[in-house]
Amino acid sequence: MHDRYKDKVEFLLVYIREAHPTDGRQVPANQRENVLYAEPKSDQERHEVAGLCIRKLDIHMPALIDNLKNTTEAAYAGWPDRLYLVDRGGRIAYKGQPGPAGFRPPELEAAIGKLLSQ
């Protein structure tokens, strides 16, 4: 889907708070995969962890990083992750269910198509 719309839609990743920090609720999968990071205590730490995440997951889209007060996450109900489509006027055109189980790429693609046809 991303390649199909790359010249018409800007895709961004917004990095929010750690879902499973070592100083919080840790999960066995993170331990097995050595994804062991404490919740960042400074902007610099959050940028470092976000950078590691982006490189480790081989993400190839621009990334924005939420502040330590988690303002973006709170405003968009972004935890643990969620897909959004924002129109040119800054209005929410599509809001997916919490992911990754709630991700519905065909729904997002339909919303993009509808928005671009207007």
C-alpha angles and dihedrals in degrees: 000000000000095000092048092060102028094114094046107035131045113223117204134178117216111204110212134175121318112277094207111018120179088241091052137030106342124190129210093239091061090050092050092047094042093240093149116151131148118227104276115252097196138035089249092054091048090050091050094050091044090052091051090050093050093049095043092049091043092232114182105191133084113279129209121197123220118228124253091262087061092228096159093046090051094045094049101031086237102163124140091003137304141181119237135178115204118193126223090268092057094253123135107255095173133015117187128205121265110290164280089014090038096051111122106178093179089057091050091047091052090050091050091049091049092048093049093049093058 
